Structures are given as structure tokens and as C-alpha cells.
């Protein structure tokens, strides 16, 4: 996740899965190319194998690639979480004062570690910003910035 805007009254954080989207797009284009090769050369196994591969790449692109944007707006007193895929956009709105804090949620396996940012609310279920765990460096700096924004008094600005 990356901080897009950071002012005293507004904090915007965004997650864009560019790499996975690019990999799936290249896979789809390459498989379509191989479909044409298989068709033109009469190689039915290649044609049908690439049809299934292209369908899988397209399905993965439509379901996995989602852009997430978190807006914490002190002026309107709202928290807006917008998750957009190629098919639809879901939006969650909550009063900013109901957001308790942000935490890093981690998952571990024998050979890897993943993390994601989760917003916590007073007396309610937590809200993960993404439905996937990312490898690599944990997003502590973004969590620290969100928490610093939430801890500021609302009349400050």
C-alpha cells in the first residue's frame, strides 16, 4: 500500500496490484497468440489447451486484480474504503470517529510471510483493507501514518 495524499485534513492510501495485473495481461495476450497459432497450424491440442489457459487468466484477472483506496477525511468526518475491480466497485463508509486504529495482520508459513493492513473499530468486527496478504516488507509505515492521522484531534488543521 502506498500513501497518495497526506494533509492535516485528509489521508489517502492506495493499493494497486500492478505486477499481478501485468503478469495476467501478458499471459492472456500470449495465450491468445498461441490460440491463433494452434488454429492456423491445425494443432488442436495447442488450441484447446490455450483456450483453457486464456479462460483461466481472464477469470483470474477479473477476480483477483482489485484496486483499493482508503480515504480518511477529517473535513467530512468519514472513512471511505473503495475496492474497484474491472467488473464493479464496492464502497464502505463509516464515521471517521468510529475507526479505532490500524494494525498489521500477519500470516506465516514454513517458507514465507505475508501481511495486510486491517482497520479496527470499537466493539465491532475489523475491516481488512485488502483480501490478500502481501509478501515482502510489512506495511508498518502506512499503519503508523494512519494511526498518527487518527490520533490527531479533529479541530487541528
Secondary structure, 3 states (H helix, E strand, C coil): CEEEEECCCEEEEEECCHHHHHHHHHHHHHHHHHHHHHHHHCCHHHHHHHHHHHHHHHHHHHHHCCEEEEEEECCCCEEEEEEECCCCEEEEEEEHHHEEEEEEEEEECCCCEEEEEEEEECCCCCEECCCCCECCCCCHHHHHHHHHHHHCCCCCC
